[in-house]
Amino acid sequence: MCIAFNCSAPAPDGKYCTLHEKHNSSSSGPIKAPKEIPKQTKKTKSINAQLKELYPVFLQKKNFKCEIQSPECTKTATCVHHAKGRGKNEILDQSTWKSSCQKCNSWVESHHAEAVQMGAKVSRHKKKEDG
């Protein structure tokens, strides 16, 4: 009898029936481990390396003062907020960066309308004007 789960077919070789032998034989070589998918692309790694160098310089230029000033502000900037998001062309555009404390950075993401009103968030999708 075949030793495969729930199979009662005869096993000529003493282990597997002809159906299960194809899947369990070592004649096709060892089973290869699946190829590991990288967590980041080479381009993303390069951009992140640039940001790691640029962020501290940017924060120092702003004297580590939080520019967002939300109701939850701690006043000391520890990170950089991307007012236009971290899209394809915006991530390295320092004209859209704002020095921010972590609380303000989180506040902007959870209070979209207020953040847009105060200029902490800018739409990447501009409407074309008629004419």
Secondary structure as the mmCIF struct_conf table of DSSP 4:
data_model
#
loop_
_struct_conf.conf_type_id
_struct_conf.id
_struct_conf.beg_label_comp_id
_struct_conf.beg_label_asym_id
_struct_conf.beg_label_seq_id
_struct_conf.end_label_comp_id
_struct_conf.end_label_asym_id
_struct_conf.end_label_seq_id
BEND BEND1 ALA A 4 ALA A 4
TURN_TY1_P TURN_TY1_P1 PHE A 5 ASN A 6
BEND BEND2 ALA A 9 ALA A 9
TURN_TY1_P TURN_TY1_P2 PRO A 12 ASP A 13
BEND BEND3 GLY A 14 LYS A 15
HELX_RH_AL_P HELX_RH_AL_P1 THR A 18 ASN A 24
BEND BEND4 SER A 26 SER A 26
TURN_TY1_P TURN_TY1_P3 SER A 27 SER A 28
HELX_LH_PP_P HELX_LH_PP_P1 PRO A 30 PRO A 38
BEND BEND5 LYS A 39 GLN A 40
HELX_RH_AL_P HELX_RH_AL_P2 LYS A 42 LYS A 61
TURN_TY1_P TURN_TY1_P4 LYS A 62 PHE A 64
STRN STRN1 LYS A 65 LYS A 65
BEND BEND6 GLU A 67 ILE A 68
TURN_TY1_P TURN_TY1_P5 PRO A 71 GLU A 72
BEND BEND7 LYS A 75 LYS A 75
STRN STRN2 THR A 76 THR A 76
STRN STRN3 CYS A 79 HIS A 82
TURN_TY1_P TURN_TY1_P6 ALA A 83 LYS A 84
BEND BEND8 ARG A 86 ARG A 86
TURN_TY1_P TURN_TY1_P7 LYS A 88 LEU A 92
HELX_RH_3T_P HELX_RH_3T_P1 GLN A 94 THR A 96
STRN STRN4 TRP A 97 SER A 100
HELX_RH_AL_P HELX_RH_AL_P3 GLN A 102 SER A 110
HELX_RH_AL_P HELX_RH_AL_P4 HIS A 112 GLN A 117
TURN_TY1_P TURN_TY1_P8 MET A 118 GLY A 119
BEND BEND9 ALA A 120 ALA A 120
BEND BEND10 ARG A 124 ARG A 124
HELX_LH_PP_P HELX_LH_PP_P2 LYS A 126 ASP A 130
#
